[in-house]
Amino acid sequence: MNKYDKKQKILPILLSFSLSFLSTGCSDIQSPAAESIRIQENAENISIQENTVAMTENHISEVITDQLVVDAEIIIPENLEYVQYELTKKAVPKEDIGVFLKTEPIITDNPNYPGAYTAEAPDGSEFSTNEGYFRYARDLKKDDELVAMIESAYSAKSYKKEETRDLDFESADEAVQSGKDKIKELTGWDSEAIAVFSLEYQDLAALQNDVMQRDGYQKEVEMGITHEISVSETDNLYYIAYALTKDGLPIYNGLDEPGISMAVDLFWDSATNVTMLIDKDGIRYLYCRNGLFDVKPDTQTQALISAETALEKVKDIYSNTIISSKATISKVWLEYIPVPYTENPDLFRLSPYWCVQTDWLEEDGHVSSSAERINAVTGGNLSYGQ
């Protein structure tokens, strides 16, 4: 059980090989679709009748039923021809530990998972890896607790660039770029920041106080679930979440977008992302989730179906569904999603999907979001493993 109800605080080497694998725009801190054409959201308001469609270059509006409307931002990439890739998970080789640890570590292999190990250095830093994963922490107990506190209070879905402050030791843009450079060096992937939170000592102290006031906190400490840490005035840092990209398209990150839902007895967690803490001494914490692969092309370049075609497929799905809440199809974008091969679940195919997001207005006024993901090559629905 995760003490802050966050799924990401998991030691990579303790994971079974669960098949674990957009956002606001800004200058360097921007959507994963940085190299695509960002569609504007300010289409003119148009009065329309049920089952009539109003379209601009970047927006579709349509009243389908009393309960379902389309008021969708459409994000169109620069081209609609992409390659599918074959991905094979891998761990970080032991000979590369020196990239992370500066002193000679003690290495402990995990006998249950080939290639998985933990390396602990005398200075308190630690590195661990498993297939697809790795994690580095300068001070494991403290950094783990900091990440858990931050992720319990902040969400990539609620990130607003204008709320990001520059800290004294470097600007937010500089911190973001240093993280992107390190991701490229370690994994070979390009990336874009999808959330950047500036946290000074007083912010961390307030978060820590909230945690300590939580019911059951002392019991968690006694059981070793939570570790007491101290924050000081030197603890000023950036928490940055990155989405990986390929050929200018974002890869499904699971942080600032609706999760993948399955309608059949098939499930995998394919969210791919990197989170970091960066302070005046550089990267103090780095967790790469599903970002380590051998990559090779699986197909030749293929033409994709259009966003409008994908949207029609989703409308067909809803036409056979009883909708009890007010629903708005609000966004359509293209991204890569790693999907395991049916015949060999240890391998993944990185395929482009049109993601069609629907926002649901609940009775209490809360808005939740879901997404149908339509295979941009075949037109199949990911919910059915297609």
Beta strands, then each sheet from edge to edge (+ up, - down):
strand 1: 53-56
strand 2: 59-63
strand 3: 68-74
strand 4: 81-82
strand 5: 85-89
strand 6: 106-109
strand 7: 117-120
strand 8: 126-130
strand 9: 133-137
strand 10: 190-199
strand 11: 237-246
strand 12: 249-250
strand 13: 273-279
strand 14: 282-289
strand 15: 293-297
strand 16: 302-303
strand 17: 326-340
strand 18: 347-361
strand 19: 367-375
sheet 1: 1+ 2- 3+ 17+ 18- 5+ 15-
sheet 2: 1+ 2- 3+ 17+ 18- 19+
sheet 3: 4+ 16-
sheet 4: 6+ 7- 8+ 9- 14+ 13- 11+ 10-
sheet 5: 6+ 7- 8+ 9- 14+ 13- 11+ 12-
end
